[in-house]
Amino acid sequence: MDVEIPPAWERITLHSLSGVILVVGAPDTGKSTFARYLYRRLHEYHERVAFVDGDMGQATLGPPTTMTLALGKPGDDTFPPTGPCYRTFVGDVSPRRHMLPTVVGAHKLVRKARGEGATVIVFDTTGLVNPAYGGGELKRAKVELLRPTVVVGIQRRSELEHLLVPLRRSRRTRVVDLPASRAARRREVPIRQEHRVTRFRYYFEGAHTLEIAWQHLAVFPAPIFTPHRLLALEDSAGFTLALGIVTASDPVRNTITLYTPLPSLAEVDAIRLGDLALNPHTFHETRL
């Protein structure tokens, strides 16, 4: 990796790590960089390593609004992982109003990783840690549901103590404390927004229009097809096959037209609506 590796990272004993490794930190602490470093190093001790990109706002393995599981091939520590990928749709770029889809999606991805034979799963979480906005409850719910063997807490001062203090006193998991990387730089809101625009534009490159007779599919939570609404097309297991943007709706014929990279509807079992409108020309988002 072409990044500065802090000495504290290199002092972590890696050979004993297995199961779910939950990486927690506020934005711009080096959390995601550490998670990728850990993923690559764990290939020295495990045949099958999985990585979950759980940050739907600043996603690196998939489009914003989604969380992605990527499985590494045995002996290949390349990042992004070159094995199969699975994705769940949160429907927004923040978990604040979408706590349940976030924890349900996290559980589905970890369960899938285990089913695919991964013996260690690096889970890079969102940067939402402020207890005033539900960050503490969200992280505690993930700990209870995913049962991580280790929680890695990366903090500048004491912004994670509300989560880490009780975990340090419990035998449910082991806590590894790390300081924020000095190489990490704060990114202001406009920069984060531009990152999402770039990721959406990349994802929809080569997309086309596709008409769907939606009455033959499950629609969650209800068939309200607002213009430019972002949605997910899911398979029968609830994993995201592709995202789509509503460009037209015909309530008489019960059809919608989507702008999507999905080539066909062969495996589509359900439509899951998000809470964002996405301009298909500029890829700027608007909350519905």
Buried (B, 14 or more C-beta within 10 A) or exposed (E): EEEEBBEBBEEBEEEEBBBBBBBBBBBBBBBBBBBBBBBBBBBEBBEBBBBBBBBBBBBBBBBBBBBBBBBBBEEEBEBBBEBEBBBBBBBBBBBBEBBEBBBBBBBBBBEBBBEBEBBBBBBBBBBBBEBEEBBBEBBBBBBEEBEBBBBBBBBBEEBBEBBBEEBBEEEEBBBBEBBBBEEBEEEEEEEBBEBBBEBBEEBBEEBEEBBBEBEEBEBBEEBEBEEBBBBBBBEEEBBBBBBBBBBEBEEEEEBBBBBBBBEEBEEBBBBBBBBBBBEBEEBEBEEB
